[in-house]
Amino acid sequence: MTQASLTLPVAEPPDDLKSWLRLARSPRVGTATFRMLVERYGSAREALRALPDHAARGGGRGYAAAPLDRVERELELADRFGAVPIRLGTPDYPGALAQVADAPPLLWARGRRDLLHRSTVALVGARNASALGLRMAEMLSSGLSTAGQVIASGLARGVDRAAHLAALDGGTVAVLAGGIDHLYPQQNADIYGRIGEDGVLLSEAPMGLQPLARHFPKRNRIIAGLSAAVVCVEAAERSGSLITARVALEQGREVLAVPGSPLDARAAGCNALIRDGATLVRSAEDVLEALELPLGPSRSGFSEAPAPWTGPEPLPDHLHQMLLGLISSAPVPEDQLIRHAGAAPEQALAALADLDLAGQILRHPGGLVSRAVAPPT
């Protein structure tokens, strides 16, 4: 989807964090739906009131927003852990990540938040990395850190750990798939505490959430979104590192890869990336040379000129069904759906939000939409 410059349409008071968090934690309110609702209604508080009507228009019944006590419990856990909320559209939000179409509405952070506003390079790779792969990750991380780059990774075993370790003194961001108060894996306990003080622990997940497999692709889009470039050190052909690389390409980031032996399965993904056009990396200097490319204009995550909204507008009766007919189980770009629907973009986006809240569709990184496998009855 073509991206436009975005600004926050409202300046909610600080004490309305509860409404913001309730909206973000409400069932089936993804990043795109959250942004559309806040733009349209002018505040998270007003958007919460409209959620049941939107779900009903999409065919859902009995919709309920996230309960207030759940949000208050999360805020209590965050305060106890020393985590700080960062809301999309505020000056504290990482500018590079705000460029991403599905930027998280809220991030929890602990540590040096100033690092989130410095030029960042992501280093990702295999958990079962070879000794040479670990050494390469250390060399790249150390060289880039010395050159003033912040190093982002996912606090996994292998390449992630090596990258964080080598950048502890210069600045590193660990993006977690679960809550930032939930260490995973336990083998990284020795650097987890240091990153929470000298670096930054970052997550969009609720406090206390134990990570599951489905959470890691969402984490990977944040790693890529924070970064001007993503460097794959070792990656199998079907690995989380390649997911990060693909998301980075969709986000317009630079993708680079370290070549490896064709006989080593751990190098197959990196070699494939290079074959398909990724920049070959031999040293930190290669990455710094690639970073001369412009990243693009910054934006805050919300539409610059949201349309005035005076209440629910009637949507064409056929629009929801037309969109559902265009959506299959295979993800398709949202902007392609809007073109095929032949409706005004604002109407199509509102209808997609209705279907999202009703559980009829699923949203995926990169602005993709698919039909839910088992829509609610």
Secondary structure as UniProt FT lines:
FT   HELIX           14..16
FT   HELIX           17..25
FT   TURN            27..28
FT   HELIX           31..41
FT   HELIX           44..57
FT   TURN            58..59
FT   HELIX           68..81
FT   STRAND          84..87
FT   TURN            88..89
FT   TURN            91..92
FT   HELIX           95..98
FT   TURN            101..102
FT   STRAND          106..111
FT   HELIX           113..117
FT   STRAND          120..124
FT   TURN            127..128
FT   HELIX           131..146
FT   TURN            147..148
FT   STRAND          150..153
FT   TURN            157..158
FT   HELIX           159..167
FT   TURN            168..170
FT   STRAND          172..175
FT   TURN            180..181
FT   HELIX           186..188
FT   HELIX           189..198
FT   STRAND          200..203
FT   TURN            207..208
FT   HELIX           213..215
FT   HELIX           216..226
FT   STRAND          229..232
FT   HELIX           240..250
FT   TURN            251..252
FT   STRAND          254..257
FT   TURN            262..263
FT   HELIX           265..267
FT   HELIX           268..275
FT   TURN            276..277
FT   STRAND          279..280
FT   HELIX           284..290
FT   TURN            291..292
FT   TURN            317..318
FT   HELIX           319..326
FT   STRAND          332..333
FT   HELIX           334..341
FT   HELIX           345..357
FT   TURN            358..359
FT   STRAND          361..364
FT   TURN            365..367
FT   STRAND          368..371
//
